[in-house]
Amino acid sequence: MRRLGILVLTIVAMTTTVLPARADTVTRYEGEIDGAKYRVMVPSSWNGTLVLWSHGAYGVEPPTIALTDQPATEEYLLSRGYALAASKFRQPVGWSVEDGPRDQLALLDWFRRTVGPPRRTISAGESAGGATATVLAERNAHRFSGVLTLCGAMAGSGAYWNSGLDVMFAVKTLLGADFALVKAIDPAANEQAAYDAVDRAVDPAGAARVALAAALGDVPAAFDPTVPAPTELADRLYWARVWVQYFRTAAVGTARADLERRAGGNPSGNLLVDYRRVLDRSGAKGLVVEAYRTAGLDLDADLDRLAAAPRVTPDLRAVAYLGVPLGFDPWPVVTVHNRYDGVLPLSNETVYARRALRPDNLRQYAVDRAGHCRFTASEEITAFESLFHRLDTGTWRADDPATQNTRAAAHGPERQTIRNPLTGQTVVVGPAFTTVPRTPYPREFPF
């Protein structure tokens, strides 16, 4: 067994958090384990539960280590006696399929030796970290008591990267763009070429074709988390385009190059894909049909073009590298997802629900808001409370959307805010739990 050496351990500070009924001392640990920086917070009135947080795929390394999605959630959990821990992973930037589970497990070992064995441990995470948290718990089921994910890649890393390939395959084929789908020689220039191709497609025909590309990845037609989803065709096409141009072009850029380096090849392919079937399964098909009709285009003809275009063959070794949440759930699992998420669509949750071995152990919540991981602290806290209640009592509490929204609203106005990605401003919004739509993920299989 490879030795995990503790390279640095520093007790940085003992700070005081003001609680509703008492003052508590929180011990903060920071250090590094085999090149992976970590942060741990333990309240003096620790209740024995540890929340081990797995971060998402960073584009650039952040200066701090997050312990939850929202700082207000971190404060809330600490004030209730929960210990929090997170590793930045030894390679913080990129899709950390291998680093994440290994470095999180090393941190859990450190916690047991240094602080003490937790009475129970929650594996939690967001975005790509949602998959990390789930896979980590599935591989070490005896060490965890539950899982909580926010906006997670619950269909698996392979499904995410295949989805990105599908979107860019359509952009390249239908817009006549010149960029490589995989194994780019100059990843940054390649991504820019894809971005520019979408940027030029501003006429009705181009907008319709971008909408078709978006639909193959189940990309929604809403982006602004502070307002309701748009209903006008022009607005819907605009926001679908924003998701593709600013977010999904990364599927052929530096992010893919980093993944191919880690995986030892290209993990994505579309050899046997029927894009008519993919479109039929997409929640955005109606927008595509309307856009093509308005533009006077023949949708069948463009689908024929996709069917005839040269396909991409994956490297099987790289396919095997990507981890997949299997739905092995001997403990409670709570997932939360934005309804209009253009990075990891809500249909990820449908895939995981279908795989779940024990559906009675699973609760899935949707938030009726656009964006990727756009949750208020009150919504995040409410999800944690649902999991804790199940662990404490053995039963799920009533969790219909109206009841969940009432609980979230009770957490006060200071926990009802999100950051608007369009303006950078912090905006007050209302709790927005809603019924989870059960739409299929457009494509799961690898080839």
Secondary structure as GFF3:
##gff-version 3
##sequence-region A 1 447
A	DSSP	beta_strand	6	18	.	.	.	ID=ss1
A	DSSP	beta_strand	23	33	.	.	.	ID=ss2
A	DSSP	beta_strand	36	43	.	.	.	ID=ss3
A	DSSP	beta_strand	49	54	.	.	.	ID=ss4
A	DSSP	alpha_helix	71	79	.	.	.	ID=ss5
A	DSSP	beta_strand	83	87	.	.	.	ID=ss6
A	DSSP	alpha_helix	99	114	.	.	.	ID=ss7
A	DSSP	beta_strand	120	126	.	.	.	ID=ss8
A	DSSP	alpha_helix	128	139	.	.	.	ID=ss9
A	DSSP	three_ten_helix	141	143	.	.	.	ID=ss10
A	DSSP	beta_strand	146	150	.	.	.	ID=ss11
A	DSSP	alpha_helix	157	175	.	.	.	ID=ss12
A	DSSP	alpha_helix	187	200	.	.	.	ID=ss13
A	DSSP	alpha_helix	204	216	.	.	.	ID=ss14
A	DSSP	alpha_helix	233	246	.	.	.	ID=ss15
A	DSSP	three_ten_helix	248	252	.	.	.	ID=ss16
A	DSSP	alpha_helix	254	263	.	.	.	ID=ss17
A	DSSP	alpha_helix	275	281	.	.	.	ID=ss18
A	DSSP	alpha_helix	285	295	.	.	.	ID=ss19
A	DSSP	alpha_helix	299	308	.	.	.	ID=ss20
A	DSSP	alpha_helix	316	321	.	.	.	ID=ss21
A	DSSP	beta_strand	333	340	.	.	.	ID=ss22
A	DSSP	alpha_helix	347	355	.	.	.	ID=ss23
A	DSSP	three_ten_helix	359	361	.	.	.	ID=ss24
A	DSSP	beta_strand	362	370	.	.	.	ID=ss25
A	DSSP	alpha_helix	377	393	.	.	.	ID=ss26
A	DSSP	alpha_helix	401	409	.	.	.	ID=ss27
A	DSSP	three_ten_helix	413	415	.	.	.	ID=ss28
A	DSSP	beta_strand	417	419	.	.	.	ID=ss29
A	DSSP	beta_strand	426	428	.	.	.	ID=ss30
A	DSSP	beta_strand	433	434	.	.	.	ID=ss31
###
